[in-house]
Amino acid sequence: MKFLFYQRLATLRKEAGLSIRQLGEKLQISPGTISAWEHNKTVPRFDKLLAVRNYFQVSIDYLLGRSDKR
């Protein structure tokens, strides 16, 4: 399985027209954490992964690169 979370998160954020800071405010996650995710330095805990999934209304399989279907 390819771990594409960092790429998919950046794409979703940019498509939504959000800065890292704005996304952090919406998800109540620090911008530094989101930046670390987008630069593939860390991975989110499951509860944060769910928050991203819920916000962008995509599947976890999509976020993790297991499916191309959002």
C-alpha positions as CSV (number, residue, x, y, z in Angstrom):
1,M,0.0,0.0,0.0
2,K,1.3,3.4,-0.9
3,F,1.0,6.0,1.8
4,L,-0.2,9.0,0.0
5,F,-1.8,10.9,2.8
6,Y,0.6,13.8,2.7
7,Q,-0.1,14.3,-1.1
8,R,-3.8,13.9,-0.8
9,L,-4.1,16.2,2.1
10,A,-2.2,19.0,0.3
11,T,-4.3,18.5,-2.8
12,L,-7.6,18.6,-0.9
13,R,-6.5,21.7,1.0
14,K,-5.5,23.5,-2.1
15,E,-8.6,22.5,-4.0
16,A,-10.6,24.0,-1.1
17,G,-8.6,27.2,-1.3
18,L,-7.3,26.9,2.2
19,S,-4.0,27.8,3.7
20,I,-2.4,25.5,6.1
21,R,-3.3,27.9,8.9
22,Q,-7.0,28.1,7.8
23,L,-7.3,24.3,7.7
24,G,-5.7,24.1,11.1
25,E,-8.2,26.5,12.5
26,K,-11.1,24.6,11.0
27,L,-9.8,21.3,12.3
28,Q,-8.5,22.7,15.6
29,I,-5.0,21.3,14.7
30,S,-1.9,23.4,14.8
31,P,-0.6,24.6,11.5
32,G,2.8,23.1,12.3
33,T,1.2,19.6,12.6
34,I,-0.6,20.0,9.3
35,S,2.6,21.2,7.7
36,A,4.5,18.2,9.1
37,W,1.8,15.9,7.6
38,E,2.0,17.6,4.2
39,H,5.8,17.2,4.2
40,N,5.5,13.5,5.2
41,K,7.4,14.1,8.4
42,T,4.7,12.7,10.7
43,V,1.4,10.8,10.3
44,P,-1.8,11.7,12.0
45,R,-3.4,9.8,14.9
46,F,-6.6,8.0,14.0
47,D,-8.8,10.7,15.5
48,K,-7.1,13.4,13.5
49,L,-7.4,11.3,10.3
50,L,-11.1,11.0,11.0
51,A,-11.3,14.8,11.4
52,V,-9.7,15.3,8.0
53,R,-12.0,12.7,6.4
54,N,-15.1,14.3,7.9
55,Y,-14.0,17.8,6.9
56,F,-13.3,16.9,3.2
57,Q,-16.0,14.2,3.0
58,V,-13.7,11.6,1.5
59,S,-13.0,8.0,2.5
60,I,-10.1,6.9,4.7
61,D,-9.1,4.6,1.9
62,Y,-8.8,7.6,-0.4
63,L,-6.7,9.5,2.1
64,L,-4.3,6.6,2.6
65,G,-4.0,5.9,-1.1
66,R,-5.8,2.6,-1.0
67,S,-8.5,3.9,-3.4
68,D,-8.7,6.6,-6.0
69,K,-12.4,7.0,-5.2
70,R,-13.0,9.9,-2.9
